[in-house]
Amino acid sequence: MAANDNVRFKFFLPDARVLNSDEVAALPAEKKAAANAAGKEGLWIEIFCPDGSCLDEQGHISIPSTGEASEKQKGTWLKLFCPEGQCEITQSSGLP
């Protein structure tokens, strides 16, 4: 593949909605400036996140999605690049 422009992931975000033009216009200038600086097309969405429940212990945003693989299943990256458990660590090493 020459370019990654055709690689898209489609997913459903529950309790999310696209912001309308008035809501986007009301966003703080620094948020709009950061989006413009990225130089890419995108959507402004709002996700229902009561009581900061979308933040993990380190303050990173974790967005729940429907159709997500369970933690016991391998993700797409592991299925492609680590088939049959090739990347699993089965014993400790002597590295410092």
N, C-alpha and C positions, 0 to 999 in steps of 0.2 A: 504494500500500500504506500503510495507516494506521499499522501497527506493524511492527517488524522481528522480532517474536517467531516468525514462521513461516519465517524465513530460517535454514537449517541447512546446514552442510557436513558431509558424511559421508565418512570416510576410514578407512583401515586403518593402524594403527601397529604395525609388526613388533616383536617382542620386548617387547611391553608387556603388563601385566596389571593388573586392578583389585585394589586393596588390600582385604583383608577387614576386618571390623569390629575385630578385635583389633589389626591393623596400624595402622589409623586411630587407634585409642585410644592407641597407643604413639608417635604422632607428637609432636614437640616442641610445647609449648603455643603458641609464637609462630606456628607454621605453621597450627595450627587456628584461632587468633584472627584471623589474616589472612584465612583462608577465610570465617569467620563474618562478618567486617566487610564482605566483598564483598556479602553479602546475596543471593547467587544459589545455585541448585542446581548441583551438579557432581559429578564423580567424582575420587577420588584414584586415580591410576594410577602404576605403576612402569614405567620404561623402561630396558632394558638399555643401558648406556652405558659400555663398558669404557675405562679409562684416560682418562676425560674427553673421549672422542671426539665427544660431543654439544655441546662448547663451541667457539665460533669464536674468532678471534684477539682479539676484544674482550670475551670472557667471556660472550657471549650464548648461550643454549641454542638449538641447531638440531636439531630432531627429524626424522629421516628417516622418510618415509612411502612406502608402496607406491602406485603409480598416479600419482605426481607427474609433472607435465609436464616435459619436458627443458628445459634452459636456453635452447635455441635457439627453443623455442615461446613464444608470448605467453601470459601468465597470464590469468585470468578478468578481472581489473581492466582490463588493456590491451585485451582484446577488446571489453569493454563501452564503455569511455570513450575509447579511442584507436584506433578502427578504421582500417584501411588505413594505419597508420604516422603518423597525424596528430600524435602527440606526440613523434615522433622528432626529435632535434636533428641537423640536417644541416650546419650551419655555426656557427661561433663568433659571439658577439655582441660589441659594443663596450662592454658594460656593465662598470663597475669591479668 
